[in-house]
Amino acid sequence: MKASLATLAALASAASAHFTLVYPAARGFNEDTLTNFPCGGQDKVSTTRTQWPLKDGSIALNMGHISTNVEVLIGFGNDVGSAFNTVLRPTFGQTGLGDFCITSVSLPAGLNITEGTNATIQVITNGDPKGGLYNCADITFASTVKAPTCANGTGITTGAATTSGHANGTALSGSGSDSGSSTTASTEPSASPTGDKKSAAVKALNAGLGGLVVAGAVVMAIAL
């Protein structure tokens, strides 16, 4: 699985200067529609879903912007439409190009999600000057599945979300080469109010994160 992720990441890097969702497998990708909510314009549910752990899952991305804010949401059901109402990772800041691994991803306490439940994960960044960028993966929860091994590229770090977002929204390509250490911390996911509307964080990302107020430390655990 590790080799497979590396191969997918290499292809993803060549395909886009924005960001790509490597694992779980993305629903699809079209750079021209990546700013469309939800799922970057990929409206059709995957015919083959990725089996994903009930706890301690991972999300592998390939980042094409030197600095961006990231948020991870999830919606439950066979076809969630735009109802991504549960936060898996609150908005945080990420810097560095190339492979980026989000680890120890578990559902908020109190959600009664069982094996075989279908869901869709949506990763959002503010790496475009016109608004947010969206990628989705359709999954099925499985108790026997373990997250594959993934690792960060050189110079990848995380920290508090920035209010200005990506500088000028300029996309860069290549892999991170600056030296630096990864920031490691954790935060509990939370459930958002129900409804078929964008969450407040999604709206903020779509507006370029102008004036976003971050409550507390919004950093996350990443693989070293």
Secondary structure, 3 states (H helix, E strand, C coil): CHHHHHHHHHHHHHHCCCEEEEECCCCCCCHHHCCCCCHHHCCCCCCCCEEEECCCEEEEEEECCCEEEEEEEEEECCCCCCCCCEEEEEEEEEECCEEEEEEEECCCCCCCCCCCCEEEEEEEEEEECCEEEEEEEEEEEECCCCCCCCCCCCCCEEECCCCCCCHHHCCCCCCCCCCCCCCCCCCCCEECCCCCCCCHHHHHHHCCCCCCCCCCCCCCCECC
